[in-house]
């Protein structure tokens, strides 16, 4: 306060969150040929497929000037770990801390699935991106007169910083091959080969999946998502066509619950109206397996089934040997159209050294947990400030989540006294990179 009036400074800490669902599915069956000149045991040989997807976001502020990022604390990306596209890596794309680690690259991957029926499986991920920032206000109130006012410092946020778009998509095909011959030890010879097919790479201008004629319109999206892409635990005890577990094509008399895997851990039934013709039938379908936990039971109008044909797409089977020649000589062989987009560049000594220093700094970050095993209180120590800490059990359930922002320091504590004895996973975020360690609770 001075003789002319007084100033009140205040800060509002805020959080903006966006959710994003990502879905991928093969449109047509895969066709493959095993070399007929090799004595492959066709009965034992299996072909598997996996997705690898890279996503990137834009600027959270419409600027790359670090000055405008002073009020940005951090950007945190989390996932629904029950889906079948898993977040494997979360990497900061800018080799300095000027943008507060908000420009990110996410790398998602699926597990391996037998290729025969993979066209009837939906792959997906559910991401939640949270931006933590602050707004500063300074209000001057004069002793007399009317020349007071409030200075406001509020970051202008963009939507692109909370939204991730695909920049690279790869399909990996693994052949687990057995041969009709024995090794010198008397065992059947077996070998595994993995082939990677690049479908999308925006940096190299490669796009083998663009098909504007066949884009799925928004109105048709609900019918495209016919199943939950991953492990679905049914939460509703009474299922109807309006339940969150029910998928399109459900109606009052026929309700469909579909997922990669289904868990039933409580009594499950449909609506009972005591009219045989009107009681709805609850169709619970899983691509892989249905797990009914102890204490759970199902009523008579619930039908369980394993269904490898959810989308009704034909299976992927070996093509005849003559198919290879005709395919490679046709326009369908898009790989023959790929060209090198390499460009000679001179990044400059200063930029290169800055990038190297940043990589070395990340590599030098060390994470320590103590005491480990612990009876309750756990200290997490790192060589850089810790902005975020989480604790998971081995089933992937998040049990503890603590946000520290820039003031987290290099040492934080978690209270594990309420947890049962066992092994848990600690994830700590330093400089935009996630570090993982295991901790044992033992009393």
C-alpha positions as CSV (number, residue, x, y, z in Angstrom):
1,X,0.0,0.0,0.0
2,X,1.2,3.5,-0.7
3,X,-0.3,7.0,-0.2
4,X,-2.4,6.8,-3.4
5,X,-4.0,3.4,-2.7
6,X,-3.2,-0.3,-2.4
7,X,-2.5,-3.2,-4.7
8,X,-3.8,-6.7,-4.3
9,X,-2.0,-9.5,-6.2
10,X,-3.7,-12.9,-6.7
11,X,-3.0,-16.1,-8.6
12,X,-5.5,-18.7,-9.8
13,X,-4.2,-22.1,-10.4
14,X,-6.2,-23.8,-13.1
15,X,-6.4,-27.1,-15.0
16,X,-7.8,-27.7,-18.5
17,X,-8.5,-31.3,-19.5
18,X,-9.4,-32.9,-22.9
19,X,-10.2,-36.5,-23.5
20,X,-9.5,-38.3,-26.8
21,X,-10.6,-41.7,-28.2
22,X,-8.5,-43.3,-30.9
23,X,-9.7,-46.3,-32.9
24,X,-8.0,-48.5,-35.6
25,X,-9.3,-51.4,-37.5
26,X,-8.3,-53.4,-40.5
27,X,-10.8,-52.9,-43.3
28,X,-10.1,-56.0,-45.3
29,X,-8.5,-59.4,-44.5
30,X,-4.7,-59.7,-44.8
31,X,-3.3,-62.0,-47.4
32,X,0.0,-63.7,-46.9
33,X,2.0,-66.5,-48.5
34,X,4.5,-68.9,-46.8
35,X,7.4,-69.9,-49.1
36,X,6.3,-73.2,-50.7
37,X,9.9,-74.1,-51.3
38,X,10.6,-74.4,-47.6
39,X,9.5,-77.4,-45.6
40,X,7.3,-75.4,-43.2
41,X,5.0,-77.2,-40.8
42,X,1.8,-75.4,-41.6
43,X,-0.1,-76.9,-38.7
44,X,2.2,-75.4,-36.1
45,X,3.3,-72.2,-37.8
46,X,1.4,-69.1,-36.6
47,X,1.2,-65.6,-37.9
48,X,0.6,-62.7,-35.5
49,X,0.0,-58.9,-36.0
50,X,0.6,-55.8,-33.8
51,X,0.1,-52.1,-34.2
52,X,2.6,-49.3,-33.4
53,X,1.3,-45.7,-33.6
54,X,3.0,-42.4,-33.0
55,X,1.0,-39.3,-32.0
56,X,2.1,-35.7,-31.7
57,X,0.4,-32.5,-30.3
58,X,0.6,-28.9,-31.2
59,X,1.5,-25.8,-29.1
60,X,-0.6,-25.2,-26.0
61,X,0.0,-21.4,-26.7
62,X,0.0,-19.9,-30.1
63,X,3.7,-19.1,-29.8
64,X,7.0,-20.8,-29.4
65,X,8.5,-17.9,-27.4
66,X,9.5,-19.3,-24.0
67,X,8.4,-15.9,-22.4
68,X,4.8,-16.7,-23.0
69,X,5.1,-20.1,-21.2
70,X,6.0,-18.6,-17.8
71,X,2.5,-19.3,-16.5
72,X,2.4,-22.9,-17.8
73,X,3.2,-25.5,-15.1
74,X,3.1,-28.8,-16.9
75,X,1.2,-31.1,-19.4
76,X,0.2,-34.5,-18.1
77,X,-1.1,-37.3,-20.4
78,X,-2.8,-40.4,-18.9
79,X,-4.5,-43.4,-20.4
80,X,-7.3,-45.9,-19.8
81,X,-5.0,-48.9,-19.2
82,X,-7.8,-51.3,-19.9
83,X,-7.7,-50.6,-23.7
84,X,-5.7,-52.7,-26.1
85,X,-3.5,-49.8,-27.4
86,X,-1.1,-49.0,-24.6
87,X,0.9,-45.9,-24.0
88,X,4.5,-47.1,-24.2
89,X,6.5,-43.9,-24.4
90,X,5.7,-40.2,-23.6
91,X,8.6,-38.0,-24.9
92,X,9.2,-34.3,-24.9
93,X,9.9,-33.2,-28.5
94,X,11.6,-29.8,-27.7
95,X,15.3,-30.2,-26.6
96,X,15.0,-27.5,-24.0
97,X,12.7,-26.5,-21.1
98,X,11.5,-23.3,-22.7
99,X,8.1,-24.7,-23.6
100,X,7.8,-26.6,-20.3
101,X,7.8,-30.0,-22.0
102,X,4.3,-29.4,-23.5
103,X,5.2,-30.4,-27.1
104,X,5.0,-34.2,-26.8
105,X,5.3,-37.4,-28.8
106,X,3.3,-40.4,-27.7
107,X,4.1,-43.9,-28.8
108,X,1.3,-46.5,-28.5
109,X,1.5,-50.2,-29.3
110,X,-0.8,-53.2,-29.1
111,X,-0.2,-56.7,-28.1
112,X,0.3,-59.6,-30.6
113,X,-2.9,-61.2,-32.0
114,X,-3.3,-64.2,-34.4
115,X,-3.7,-62.7,-37.8
116,X,-6.5,-65.0,-38.9
117,X,-9.4,-63.1,-37.2
118,X,-7.7,-59.8,-36.4
119,X,-10.0,-58.0,-39.0
120,X,-12.8,-58.6,-36.5
121,X,-11.0,-56.8,-33.6
122,X,-11.2,-53.1,-32.9
123,X,-8.0,-51.5,-31.5
124,X,-8.3,-48.3,-29.4
125,X,-7.0,-46.0,-26.7
126,X,-8.6,-43.5,-24.5
127,X,-6.3,-40.6,-23.6
128,X,-6.7,-37.8,-21.1
129,X,-4.5,-34.7,-21.4
130,X,-4.4,-32.2,-18.6
131,X,-2.7,-28.8,-18.8
132,X,-1.8,-27.1,-15.4
133,X,-1.4,-23.4,-15.6
134,X,-2.0,-20.2,-13.6
135,X,-3.6,-16.8,-14.1
136,X,-2.2,-13.7,-12.4
137,X,-4.2,-10.7,-11.3
138,X,-3.1,-7.4,-9.9
139,X,-5.8,-5.0,-8.7
140,X,-5.1,-1.4,-7.7
141,X,-7.6,0.4,-5.5
142,X,-7.0,4.1,-5.1
143,X,-7.7,6.0,-1.9
144,X,-9.8,8.4,-3.8
145,X,-10.7,9.0,-7.4
146,X,-11.7,6.5,-10.0
147,X,-8.4,5.5,-11.7
148,X,-8.2,2.1,-10.2
149,X,-8.2,-1.2,-12.2
150,X,-7.0,-4.7,-12.6
151,X,-4.0,-5.9,-14.7
152,X,-4.7,-9.4,-15.9
153,X,-2.1,-11.9,-17.1
154,X,-3.8,-14.9,-18.6
155,X,-2.2,-17.3,-21.1
156,X,-4.1,-17.6,-24.4
157,X,-4.5,-21.4,-24.8
158,X,-5.0,-23.3,-28.0
159,X,-6.9,-26.5,-28.6
160,X,-4.1,-28.2,-30.6
161,X,-1.9,-28.6,-27.5
162,X,-4.4,-30.9,-25.9
163,X,-5.1,-32.9,-29.0
164,X,-2.8,-35.6,-30.5
165,X,-2.8,-36.6,-34.2
166,X,-1.1,-39.7,-35.8
167,X,2.2,-39.0,-37.5
168,X,3.3,-42.6,-38.0
169,X,1.5,-45.9,-38.1
170,X,3.2,-49.3,-38.5
171,X,1.9,-52.8,-38.7
172,X,4.2,-55.5,-37.4
173,X,3.7,-59.0,-38.6
174,X,5.5,-61.9,-36.8
175,X,5.9,-65.3,-38.2
176,X,6.5,-68.0,-35.6
177,X,7.6,-70.8,-38.0
178,X,8.2,-74.5,-37.4
179,X,9.9,-76.8,-39.9
180,X,9.5,-80.4,-40.8
181,X,13.1,-81.2,-39.9
182,X,15.1,-81.8,-36.7
183,X,18.1,-80.0,-35.3
184,X,21.2,-81.9,-34.1
185,X,19.6,-82.1,-30.6
186,X,16.6,-84.0,-32.1
187,X,14.2,-81.1,-31.6
188,X,12.0,-79.6,-34.3
189,X,13.6,-76.4,-35.8
190,X,11.8,-73.2,-35.0
191,X,12.5,-69.6,-35.9
192,X,10.7,-66.3,-35.5
193,X,10.8,-63.4,-38.0
194,X,9.2,-59.9,-37.6
195,X,8.3,-57.7,-40.6
196,X,7.4,-54.0,-40.2
197,X,5.1,-52.3,-42.7
198,X,5.0,-48.5,-42.7
199,X,1.5,-47.3,-43.5
200,X,1.8,-43.6,-42.5
201,X,4.7,-41.3,-42.0
202,X,3.9,-37.6,-42.2
203,X,7.6,-36.6,-42.1
204,X,8.3,-38.6,-45.3
205,X,5.0,-37.9,-46.9
206,X,4.0,-41.5,-46.9
207,X,0.3,-42.3,-46.6
208,X,-0.9,-45.7,-47.7
209,X,-4.2,-45.5,-45.7
210,X,-5.7,-42.3,-47.0
211,X,-9.0,-43.1,-48.8
212,X,-11.2,-40.1,-48.8
213,X,-14.0,-42.1,-50.5
214,X,-14.1,-44.5,-47.6
215,X,-13.8,-42.1,-44.7
216,X,-16.2,-43.0,-42.0
217,X,-18.7,-40.1,-41.5
218,X,-19.4,-38.9,-38.0
219,X,-22.9,-40.1,-38.2
220,X,-21.7,-43.7,-38.9
221,X,-19.1,-43.7,-36.1
222,X,-21.3,-45.3,-33.4
223,X,-22.0,-48.3,-35.7
224,X,-18.3,-48.6,-36.4
225,X,-17.4,-48.9,-32.7
226,X,-19.1,-52.2,-32.1
227,X,-17.0,-53.3,-29.2
228,X,-14.8,-52.0,-26.3
229,X,-11.2,-52.2,-27.5
230,X,-9.6,-54.0,-24.5
231,X,-10.6,-55.4,-21.2
232,X,-14.2,-54.4,-20.1
233,X,-15.3,-54.9,-16.5
234,X,-19.1,-54.8,-16.4
235,X,-20.1,-52.3,-13.7
236,X,-23.9,-52.4,-14.2
237,X,-25.7,-55.2,-12.4
238,X,-28.8,-54.8,-14.6
239,X,-28.0,-54.4,-18.3
240,X,-30.3,-52.6,-20.7
241,X,-29.9,-51.0,-24.2
242,X,-29.1,-47.7,-22.4
243,X,-26.3,-49.1,-20.2
244,X,-22.8,-47.7,-20.8
245,X,-21.6,-51.3,-21.6
246,X,-24.2,-51.7,-24.4
247,X,-23.1,-51.0,-28.0
248,X,-25.0,-49.9,-31.1
249,X,-27.4,-52.4,-32.6
250,X,-28.8,-53.0,-29.2
251,X,-32.5,-52.7,-28.6
252,X,-34.9,-53.5,-25.8
253,X,-35.1,-57.2,-26.7
254,X,-31.5,-57.8,-27.8
255,X,-28.7,-56.0,-25.9
256,X,-25.1,-56.5,-27.0
257,X,-22.0,-56.2,-24.8
258,X,-18.8,-56.8,-26.7
259,X,-15.1,-56.5,-25.8
260,X,-11.7,-58.0,-26.4
261,X,-11.9,-59.4,-22.9
262,X,-14.9,-59.3,-20.4
263,X,-14.7,-59.4,-16.6
264,X,-17.9,-60.1,-14.6
265,X,-17.3,-59.5,-10.8
266,X,-20.9,-59.0,-9.6
267,X,-24.4,-60.5,-10.2
268,X,-25.5,-59.8,-13.7
269,X,-28.9,-59.8,-15.3
270,X,-31.2,-58.0,-17.8
271,X,-34.5,-56.4,-17.1
272,X,-37.1,-58.9,-16.0
273,X,-40.6,-58.0,-16.9
274,X,-42.1,-61.5,-16.3
275,X,-43.3,-61.8,-19.8
276,X,-41.3,-64.4,-21.7
277,X,-41.7,-62.7,-25.0
278,X,-40.7,-59.4,-23.6
279,X,-37.7,-60.3,-21.4
280,X,-34.6,-58.9,-23.2
281,X,-31.7,-61.2,-24.0
282,X,-28.3,-59.9,-22.9
283,X,-25.6,-61.0,-25.3
284,X,-22.1,-60.8,-23.7
285,X,-19.5,-61.5,-26.3
286,X,-15.7,-61.5,-26.0
287,X,-13.1,-61.8,-28.7
288,X,-10.7,-63.7,-26.4
289,X,-12.1,-64.6,-23.0
290,X,-14.8,-64.0,-20.3
291,X,-13.7,-64.1,-16.7
292,X,-16.4,-64.7,-14.1
293,X,-15.0,-63.8,-10.6
294,X,-15.9,-65.7,-7.4
295,X,-19.2,-64.4,-6.0
296,X,-20.5,-63.3,-9.4
297,X,-23.4,-65.1,-11.1
298,X,-25.5,-64.5,-14.2
299,X,-29.3,-64.8,-14.7
300,X,-31.0,-66.9,-17.2
301,X,-31.5,-64.1,-19.7
302,X,-27.7,-63.5,-20.0
303,X,-25.9,-65.4,-22.8
304,X,-22.1,-65.6,-22.8
305,X,-20.1,-66.4,-25.9
306,X,-16.6,-66.2,-27.5
307,X,-17.0,-64.6,-30.9
308,X,-14.1,-64.2,-33.4
309,X,-16.5,-62.8,-36.0
310,X,-17.9,-59.6,-34.3
311,X,-17.7,-57.5,-37.4
312,X,-18.5,-60.3,-39.9
313,X,-15.3,-59.8,-41.9
314,X,-13.7,-62.7,-43.6
315,X,-10.7,-64.4,-41.9
316,X,-7.1,-63.7,-43.0
317,X,-5.9,-67.0,-44.6
318,X,-2.8,-68.0,-46.7
319,X,-3.2,-66.9,-50.3
320,X,-2.2,-69.3,-53.2
321,X,1.4,-69.2,-54.3
322,X,0.4,-67.6,-57.7
323,X,-1.0,-64.6,-55.8
324,X,2.5,-63.2,-55.1
325,X,3.4,-62.7,-58.7
326,X,0.1,-61.1,-59.7
327,X,0.1,-58.9,-56.6
328,X,3.6,-57.5,-56.9
329,X,3.1,-56.7,-60.6
330,X,-0.2,-54.9,-60.0
331,X,-1.0,-51.3,-58.9
332,X,-2.1,-52.7,-55.6
333,X,1.5,-53.2,-54.5
334,X,1.8,-49.6,-53.1
335,X,5.2,-50.3,-51.5
336,X,6.7,-50.2,-55.0
337,X,5.5,-46.5,-55.3
338,X,7.5,-45.3,-52.3
339,X,10.4,-43.0,-52.9
340,X,13.1,-41.7,-50.8
341,X,12.5,-38.3,-49.3
342,X,15.9,-37.9,-47.7
343,X,17.3,-34.4,-47.6
344,X,20.9,-33.4,-46.7
345,X,20.7,-30.8,-43.9
346,X,23.3,-29.0,-41.8
347,X,21.6,-28.5,-38.4
348,X,24.4,-26.2,-37.2
349,X,26.8,-26.9,-34.4
350,X,24.9,-24.9,-31.7
351,X,21.6,-26.7,-32.4
352,X,23.2,-30.1,-32.5
353,X,25.2,-29.6,-29.3
354,X,22.0,-28.3,-27.6
355,X,20.1,-31.4,-28.7
356,X,23.0,-33.7,-27.5
357,X,23.2,-31.9,-24.1
358,X,19.4,-32.3,-23.6
359,X,19.6,-36.1,-24.4
360,X,22.6,-36.5,-22.1
361,X,20.7,-34.7,-19.4
362,X,17.7,-37.0,-19.7
363,X,19.9,-40.0,-19.7
364,X,21.7,-38.8,-16.6
365,X,18.4,-38.5,-14.6
366,X,18.4,-41.2,-11.9
367,X,15.4,-42.2,-9.8
368,X,15.8,-43.8,-6.3
369,X,13.2,-45.2,-4.0
370,X,13.9,-45.8,-0.3
371,X,13.3,-47.5,1.9
372,X,12.6,-50.4,-0.5
373,X,11.0,-52.6,0.8
374,X,9.0,-50.1,2.9
375,X,6.5,-50.5,5.7
376,X,4.5,-47.4,4.7
377,X,6.4,-44.1,4.0
378,X,8.3,-44.0,0.7
379,X,10.7,-41.4,-0.5
380,X,11.2,-40.8,-4.2
381,X,14.5,-39.1,-5.0
382,X,15.7,-37.9,-8.4
383,X,18.5,-35.8,-9.9
384,X,15.9,-33.4,-11.4
385,X,12.7,-31.9,-10.1
386,X,9.8,-34.3,-9.8
387,X,6.5,-32.8,-11.2
388,X,4.2,-35.9,-11.0
389,X,4.2,-39.2,-9.1
390,X,1.9,-42.2,-9.4
391,X,1.6,-45.6,-7.9
392,X,0.0,-48.6,-9.6
393,X,-0.6,-52.2,-8.6
394,X,0.5,-55.0,-10.9
395,X,-3.0,-55.2,-12.5
396,X,-2.5,-51.7,-13.8
397,X,-4.9,-49.9,-11.4
398,X,-3.7,-46.4,-10.4
399,X,-3.8,-46.2,-6.6
400,X,-2.1,-42.9,-5.8
401,X,-1.6,-39.8,-7.9
402,X,0.3,-36.7,-6.8
403,X,0.9,-33.5,-8.8
404,X,3.7,-31.2,-7.6
405,X,4.3,-28.8,-10.5
406,X,7.6,-27.0,-10.8
407,X,7.8,-26.8,-7.0
408,X,8.1,-30.6,-6.5
409,X,11.8,-30.5,-5.8
410,X,14.1,-33.5,-6.2
411,X,12.6,-35.4,-3.3
412,X,8.9,-36.2,-2.6
413,X,7.1,-38.7,-0.3
414,X,4.2,-41.1,-0.8
415,X,2.3,-42.7,2.0
416,X,1.8,-46.4,1.3
417,X,0.6,-47.3,4.8
418,X,-2.9,-48.1,3.7
419,X,-1.7,-50.7,1.1
420,X,-1.5,-54.4,1.5
421,X,1.8,-56.2,1.3
422,X,3.0,-56.8,-2.3
423,X,4.8,-55.3,-5.3
424,X,3.8,-52.0,-6.8
425,X,4.9,-49.8,-9.7
426,X,6.0,-46.2,-9.1
427,X,6.0,-43.7,-12.0
428,X,7.6,-40.3,-11.6
429,X,7.8,-37.5,-14.2
430,X,11.0,-35.5,-14.5
431,X,11.6,-32.9,-17.3
432,X,8.6,-34.3,-19.2
433,X,9.9,-37.9,-19.2
434,X,8.3,-40.8,-17.2
435,X,10.6,-43.0,-15.1
436,X,9.4,-46.3,-13.7
437,X,10.6,-48.3,-10.7
438,X,9.1,-51.1,-8.5
439,X,8.6,-50.9,-4.7
440,X,7.8,-53.7,-2.3
441,X,5.4,-53.1,0.7
442,X,6.3,-55.5,3.5
443,X,5.4,-55.4,7.2
